[in-house]
Amino acid sequence: MRKGLLALLTAVTLVFGAIPSHALHSLEKYISAKSLASPGLLIMNPNDGKVIAENSPESLRVPASVLKLISTSAVLHFVGPDKTYSTTIYSTDQASTFIIKGTLDPWLTSNMTRAKKNGQIFLPALISKANTENKKKITIYYTGIFEKDKYDLNINLKSKGIRATFKKIEGDAVSGKAKDEVASFTSLPISEMVKFAIMWSDNTLANRLGNSAARKIGYETTPAGLTKTFKLALEEIGVDATGLKVEDGSGLSKANRVSAKTLVELLMKIRNNSRYESIYDGMPVGGLTGTLQKRFVETAPQAIGHVHAKTGWVNRSVTMAGYVDDGETEFAFAILADGITPTLGARNRARASMDRLLGVIVKGNH
């Protein structure tokens, strides 16, 4: 038996007291299961700092969407939960020319599907309010909107038979051309965006939130800039960010790296801090909501309602991090299995093993 598993059994016994031997064997079985391919794993009791279970907790792994826990923590830390963004359209001296002045609103979209499904602010609606005569040729000067939103806006206008010429401007040029404010949209606060990004694992939103954190403190929204931003946020929160490597704010990149130890430390630090409460509020609940709605139902039904966690997967990586309670104590955990065969079957087997592992924790005192 590996040294880590010997330590694991002792830790479990100390925390749970008298626990059936078959439960101890089950916990060991799932951690060392072939389906998890020796994951980076850590489960801790935040109340006393005791390690309940671990396997290479400091090893750097591919976090997939679990990285969103870090990107959302960073934006809440540097930008704040109450921050909102505005996007305004102005008329000019020319009837067919308008100015859009934005603030790089992460909640803005020009995609009708996203707007309807998510309730996001729909950028083309600003044009509709301004171009009341429905001119077929218009010019739009813009600043502070994402290029993707501008691209989608152009597609939307073309579908309505409107040909738009876009010209990017900055600073004083905006006030020099703007005449009257026609309409303005204000986003949800950052806290609500964070809840949505965590609950539904929204990659675009999470990436934009991470970039907002970097811009706030003057760093570039490059991999190097994001890495510095996220490391600084973690360090100021009181988390060891050793080895953290960030390519994006969503977790889509297979080049992202983080340890289970970093994630668990973060989870313990933010759990009862009101600045970060939207992360917990947004976490899917096992067997009930979001990306965990169908989890645990067949694999570990005793865990339904007892797991609040962020999930993720990309290529060979299947991950989950969050909180699991046994009815008395809430534990922080991270499971980063990044050696999985890149097939649907292998990923589902890994997920089932994670569910069952957490199910052992839930029934540890029962």
C-alpha positions in Angstrom: 0.0 0.0 0.0 1.3 3.5 -0.9 2.4 5.7 2.0 -0.3 8.3 1.1 -3.0 5.7 1.6 -1.7 4.7 5.0 -1.8 8.3 6.0 -5.2 8.6 4.5 -6.7 5.8 6.6 -5.3 7.3 9.8 -6.7 10.7 8.9 -10.2 9.4 8.2 -10.2 7.5 11.5 -9.3 10.6 13.4 -12.0 12.7 11.9 -14.8 10.3 11.7 -14.0 8.3 14.7 -15.4 4.8 14.6 -16.2 4.1 10.9 -17.0 0.8 9.4 -14.0 -1.0 7.8 -15.8 -1.3 4.5 -16.2 2.5 4.4 -12.4 2.9 4.8 -11.8 0.4 2.1 -14.3 2.2 -0.1 -12.5 5.5 0.3 -9.2 3.9 -0.5 -10.7 2.0 -3.4 -12.0 5.1 -5.1 -8.9 7.3 -4.6 -6.7 4.6 -6.0 -9.2 3.5 -8.7 -7.8 3.1 -12.2 -10.7 5.3 -13.4 -9.1 8.3 -11.7 -5.6 7.6 -12.8 -3.9 8.7 -9.6 -5.4 12.2 -9.3 -4.2 15.2 -7.5 -6.6 15.1 -4.6 -7.1 16.8 -1.2 -10.0 16.8 1.2 -9.6 18.9 4.4 -11.6 19.9 7.5 -11.6 23.7 7.5 -12.4 23.7 11.2 -9.2 22.2 12.4 -7.1 21.9 9.2 -6.9 18.1 9.3 -6.3 16.3 6.1 -9.1 13.8 5.5 -7.6 12.4 2.3 -4.9 13.2 -0.1 -3.0 12.0 -3.1 -0.2 14.2 -4.6 -2.0 17.4 -3.4 0.9 19.7 -4.5 1.3 18.2 -8.0 0.4 20.6 -10.8 -2.6 19.4 -12.8 -4.9 20.5 -15.7 -7.8 22.0 -13.8 -10.3 22.4 -16.7 -13.3 24.6 -15.6 -12.4 24.3 -11.9 -10.0 27.1 -12.8 -13.2 29.3 -12.8 -13.0 29.2 -8.9 -9.7 31.2 -9.2 -10.8 33.6 -12.0 -14.0 34.5 -10.2 -12.2 34.9 -6.9 -9.7 37.3 -8.6 -12.4 39.5 -10.1 -14.3 39.6 -6.8 -11.0 40.4 -5.0 -9.8 43.2 -7.3 -13.0 44.6 -8.9 -15.6 43.8 -6.2 -19.0 42.1 -6.1 -21.0 45.3 -6.5 -19.4 46.5 -9.7 -21.7 47.1 -12.7 -20.9 48.0 -16.3 -22.7 50.4 -18.6 -23.0 50.6 -22.4 -24.5 53.7 -24.0 -25.4 54.7 -27.6 -25.3 58.3 -28.7 -26.5 60.2 -31.7 -24.2 62.4 -33.7 -24.6 65.3 -36.1 -25.2 62.8 -38.9 -28.5 61.0 -38.9 -27.0 57.6 -39.9 -24.0 57.8 -37.6 -23.9 56.6 -34.0 -21.5 56.1 -31.2 -21.4 53.2 -28.8 -19.5 53.8 -25.6 -19.0 50.7 -23.5 -17.0 49.7 -20.5 -16.1 46.2 -21.6 -19.2 44.7 -20.0 -18.7 40.9 -19.5 -22.5 40.5 -19.4 -23.0 42.1 -22.8 -23.7 39.9 -25.9 -24.7 40.3 -29.5 -25.7 36.7 -29.7 -29.5 36.3 -29.7 -29.3 32.7 -28.3 -27.2 33.7 -25.4 -29.4 36.8 -24.7 -32.6 34.8 -24.6 -31.2 31.8 -22.8 -29.2 33.7 -20.1 -31.0 37.0 -19.9 -27.9 38.8 -20.9 -27.9 42.4 -22.2 -28.5 42.4 -25.9 -26.3 44.9 -27.8 -28.3 45.0 -31.0 -31.2 46.4 -28.9 -29.2 49.6 -28.5 -29.0 50.0 -32.3 -32.8 49.4 -32.6 -33.4 52.2 -30.1 -31.1 54.6 -32.0 -31.9 53.6 -35.6 -35.6 54.2 -35.3 -35.9 55.1 -39.0 -34.3 51.7 -39.8 -31.7 53.1 -42.2 -30.1 50.4 -44.3 -26.6 52.0 -44.2 -25.2 53.2 -40.9 -21.9 54.1 -39.4 -21.0 53.0 -35.8 -18.1 54.5 -33.9 -17.4 52.3 -30.9 -15.2 52.0 -27.8 -15.3 49.7 -24.9 -17.0 46.7 -26.4 -15.5 43.3 -27.1 -14.5 42.6 -30.7 -16.5 39.4 -30.6 -19.6 41.4 -29.6 -19.0 43.8 -32.4 -18.6 40.9 -34.9 -21.8 39.3 -33.7 -23.5 42.7 -33.8 -22.5 43.1 -37.5 -24.0 39.7 -38.3 -27.2 40.6 -36.5 -27.6 43.8 -38.4 -26.9 42.1 -41.8 -29.7 39.7 -41.0 -32.0 42.7 -40.8 -30.7 44.1 -44.0 -28.6 46.8 -42.4 -25.1 47.4 -43.6 -22.9 48.9 -40.9 -19.5 50.4 -41.1 -17.6 50.1 -37.8 -14.9 52.5 -36.7 -13.0 52.1 -33.4 -12.3 55.3 -31.5 -10.9 56.1 -28.1 -10.9 58.8 -25.4 -11.5 62.4 -26.4 -12.8 61.4 -29.9 -15.9 60.0 -28.2 -17.0 63.2 -26.5 -16.1 65.2 -29.5 -18.5 63.2 -31.8 -21.3 62.3 -29.3 -24.4 64.5 -29.4 -27.3 63.2 -27.4 -27.6 60.0 -25.3 -30.2 57.7 -26.9 -30.2 54.7 -24.7 -28.1 53.0 -22.0 -27.9 49.5 -20.5 -26.4 48.6 -17.1 -25.2 45.1 -16.4 -25.9 42.9 -13.4 -23.4 43.3 -10.6 -20.2 41.2 -10.7 -21.6 38.9 -7.9 -24.5 37.8 -10.1 -22.2 37.2 -13.1 -20.0 35.1 -10.9 -23.0 33.0 -9.8 -24.0 32.4 -13.4 -20.4 31.6 -14.5 -20.0 29.0 -11.7 -23.5 27.5 -11.9 -23.5 26.9 -15.7 -19.7 26.9 -16.4 -19.9 29.8 -18.8 -16.5 30.0 -20.5 -16.9 33.3 -22.2 -18.2 35.0 -19.1 -15.5 33.5 -16.9 -12.8 34.5 -19.2 -14.1 38.1 -19.4 -14.3 38.3 -15.6 -10.7 37.1 -15.3 -9.6 39.7 -17.8 -11.5 42.4 -15.9 -9.5 41.5 -12.8 -6.2 41.9 -14.8 -7.2 45.2 -16.3 -8.3 46.6 -12.9 -4.7 46.3 -11.6 -3.0 47.2 -14.8 -1.9 43.9 -16.1 -2.3 42.7 -19.7 -5.0 40.1 -20.5 -2.3 37.7 -21.8 -1.4 34.4 -20.2 1.5 36.0 -18.4 -0.8 38.9 -17.2 -3.5 36.5 -16.1 -1.0 34.3 -14.2 0.4 37.4 -12.4 -3.1 38.6 -11.6 -4.4 35.3 -10.3 -1.3 34.7 -8.3 -1.5 38.1 -6.7 -5.1 37.6 -5.8 -4.5 34.3 -4.2 -1.5 35.6 -2.3 -3.5 38.5 -0.9 -6.3 36.1 0.0 -3.7 34.0 1.9 -3.4 31.1 -0.5 -0.2 29.4 -1.7 -0.2 29.8 -5.5 3.1 27.9 -6.1 3.3 26.6 -9.7 0.0 28.2 -10.9 0.1 28.7 -14.6 -2.8 30.4 -16.4 -3.6 30.6 -20.1 -7.2 31.8 -19.9 -9.9 32.6 -17.3 -12.2 29.8 -18.3 -10.1 26.7 -17.9 -10.5 25.6 -21.6 -6.7 25.6 -22.2 -4.9 22.3 -21.6 -1.9 24.4 -20.6 -3.4 25.7 -17.4 -1.9 24.2 -14.2 -2.9 24.3 -10.5 -2.6 22.0 -7.5 -5.4 20.5 -5.4 -3.7 22.2 -2.4 -4.1 25.7 -3.9 -7.7 25.1 -4.7 -8.6 23.7 -1.3 -6.8 26.5 0.5 -8.8 29.0 -1.6 -12.0 27.2 -0.8 -11.3 27.4 2.9 -10.3 31.0 2.8 -13.4 32.3 0.9 -16.1 30.1 2.4 -17.2 32.5 5.1 -16.0 35.7 3.6 -18.9 37.9 2.3 -16.9 39.3 -0.6 -16.7 35.9 -2.2 -20.1 34.4 -1.2 -21.4 34.5 -4.7 -19.0 31.7 -5.6 -20.6 29.3 -3.0 -24.1 30.6 -3.9 -23.4 29.8 -7.6 -22.0 26.3 -7.0 -24.2 23.5 -8.4 -25.7 21.2 -5.8 -25.1 17.5 -6.2 -28.2 15.8 -7.8 -30.2 19.0 -7.8 -28.9 22.0 -9.8 -26.6 23.2 -12.6 -23.9 21.0 -13.9 -24.4 18.6 -11.0 -28.1 18.1 -11.5 -27.6 14.6 -12.9 -24.7 13.6 -10.8 -24.9 11.4 -7.7 -28.5 10.3 -8.5 -27.4 6.8 -9.4 -23.8 6.8 -8.3 -24.1 8.0 -4.7 -27.6 9.0 -3.8 -26.7 9.6 -0.2 -24.7 12.6 -1.4 -27.6 14.4 -3.1 -27.8 17.8 -1.6 -24.6 17.4 0.3 -22.1 18.5 -2.4 -21.6 22.1 -3.6 -19.0 22.0 -6.3 -17.6 23.3 -9.6 -17.0 20.6 -12.2 -14.8 20.6 -15.3 -13.4 18.5 -18.1 -11.2 19.0 -21.1 -9.4 16.3 -23.1 -7.8 14.0 -20.5 -8.8 16.0 -17.5 -11.9 15.4 -15.3 -12.2 17.6 -12.2 -14.3 18.7 -9.4 -13.7 21.0 -6.4 -15.9 22.5 -3.7 -17.5 21.4 -0.5 -19.0 18.2 0.8 -20.8 17.8 4.2 -21.6 14.7 6.3 -24.5 16.5 8.0 -22.3 17.9 10.7 -19.1 19.1 9.1 -18.5 20.7 5.7 -15.2 19.7 4.1 -13.3 21.4 1.3 -12.1 19.2 -1.5 -10.4 19.2 -4.9 -10.1 16.2 -7.2 -8.0 16.8 -10.4 -7.8 13.7 -12.5 -5.9 14.7 -15.6 -4.6 11.3 -16.8 -7.9 10.1 -18.1 -8.3 8.4 -21.5 -9.9 11.1 -23.7 -13.2 9.2 -24.3 -16.7 9.8 -23.0 -16.8 6.4 -21.4 -13.5 7.0 -19.5 -14.7 10.5 -18.4 -18.0 9.1 -17.1 -16.2 6.4 -15.2 -14.0 9.0 -13.6 -17.1 11.1 -12.6 -18.7 8.0 -11.1 -15.7 7.3 -9.0 -15.6 10.9 -7.8 -19.3 10.7 -6.9 -18.8 7.5 -4.9 -15.7 8.8 -3.2 -17.6 11.9 -1.9 -20.5 9.6 -1.0 -18.2 7.8 1.4 -17.4 11.1 3.1 -21.2 11.9 3.4 -22.0 8.7 5.1 -18.9 8.6 7.2 -20.7 9.4 10.4 -23.8 7.3 9.7 
